[in-house]
Amino acid sequence: MIISGARSAYFPVLALIFIFLLYKFKNIYVRISLILFPILISIVSFFALPDNIIHKILTGREYLWRTAFRLLKVVPFSGVGYVNKVGRLKDLRITYLQGLDFGGLHNIFFEISCVNGIPATILFILFIVFLFIFSIRKLDKLYFGDKIKYGYIFALCLGIVLINLMESSLVYIISFISIIFWIYSGYLIAILDKE
């Protein structure tokens, strides 16, 4: 994946490193900081960095996301539905929205918010958070061999969620990525629930 040159291919590798850091540090404050620090850095960078640097990093996705913000100001709770999404975003666009017709908003959270509203996004985030907490708690109790084996599966699921910060392939389309995520996250929950 990394050889392909796609920058989002680094996310599963970062997820694997992240999982092993969580294994190493058992302190709850260290674990919370491992989670919150990258989130805060990303949000602050998005609003603080100059536009030309943001454009080099995000390659036009920032225009999609800013247009999504404009749409969410109009319909924050209900969204516009999947069929109306592209047309409504084109009506509110600031500039040409490259990749909107075929790639969506290139962020699953913006995609869900614009299509079904912010409450649906909150429910999706809660699902991801509960999956994360459940998996970490169960993985902490396993023996080393099982912890490594199921840790790889958990890192795959977490990596796919991280990739969907730059893509939109988990919910509204049937793709290899979405099938892998839903099958393996369900498998992980079922196996860890028995452990």
C-alpha angles and dihedrals in degrees: 000000000000092000089061091070094237107141094208088065087077091066097077089049090050089048090054091050089047092052092051090049088054089051091051098047114054096173109111093218092053090048092050091049090050087057101039100040097067091043093052093044090052095049095045091046092051091057100031105044120086117264095248092056092045089051092052091050099041099031096217099323089111089068090054092048094047089050089049089054089053091051092048090055087060100042109014099154106036106029121208102269128252096276094051097042100092095044094048092047091050089052091055099037123132095201139350109314105219114206097010096119096054106016102039119214094327091234121079093210094054089043093055092043094052095042102040105010136253095292090061090050091051090052091050092049090049089052091052092046093049091047089051095048093043092049096047093048092049095042091053090061097051128096117259097262094049091042091057094044096049091036089065090053091048091048089052091053092045091046091054090052089050091049087054089063083075100028137038107224108119107077121016103037134050108237139147090258095052092046092050092048097049095042096047096041089051090046091049093050092047094048096043092046089060093048 
